[in-house]
């Protein structure tokens, strides 16, 4: 099959995976995912990463086709996670003369994953070290914790390509497209790019900021990530999204209602708040049932919106467990710089509000709007003024900029 070209001498060897149900065995993939690899056909040949074992067959066929009888001189390993390095040991066995460019931490991880001694083949990559292969010179920049500690990126000064590892990647298969300008990114990929970022890299905002500062010093013309499309246009849009996400800035002045409701009474109160917000001119309020929506989507929505409302029943004297799971996931991903409001319900001993407040209080830069609204089984007409008061406070928070620093 004809291989797509990134440039005249750089081929795309990646593949869609439309069969995997759960990325990392946890994140649903309704639109699939790609594992990207790139082959540089310079005076010496360079392979940028391998792929997940699921795409191994097509990858090795593509590599053979791309090399067209030439030797493979180098493989550059940007990341040792098995979605990229799962076929690395097989590759090194098939191409025994190829040298391996990797960080020391990546080399140590190789030894953890595989029983093979590659020490004689490794060219250690350190911050700022380079590899020249003829026309191309690659500069290696470490990017620890974007998304694992051994990660590095490469910048090719000849083409202006940044091989960015997991950074700037997204969930979603490409269906033959290669470049972001060949797809409708805003319509079809933005939500999945956000879900990918928040869940995979979201905890590591500071390391992402460090990488963005390094990248800002380079004359980058194209970004080649390990998942999703290659970016050769509108790089500012992509980098801007990453900048905002990694600073934990709300992307939209929106309100998201996260609801954990056992029989619907808690949801009814959240719906009443949604109506009060709409009457005050707040658009695009979204309500998610936390028991029915995957937590990775909820997390991404919490990153996107400016105000989150958590409405939950008390359950076993604790927080209704799907809501507790969401809050723990938000904490694990260092979600911060937001305002939130709380609604609790309990027919005899409402306790979810106190526990949710404690959990959120253990996180950074979060501000509770108003007092927790307590339902005893169901919202009563006498509580509608409390709903209105909460809506007023949410409107006020939406119009401030203080949470966006
Ligand atoms: Fe796509 Fe962290 O691996």
Boltz pocket constraint, residues with backbone or C-beta under 6 A from the ligand:
constraints:
  - pocket:
      binder: B
      contacts: [[A, 79], [A, 81], [A, 83], [A, 84], [A, 147], [A, 148], [A, 166], [A, 226], [A, 227]]
      max_distance: 6.0
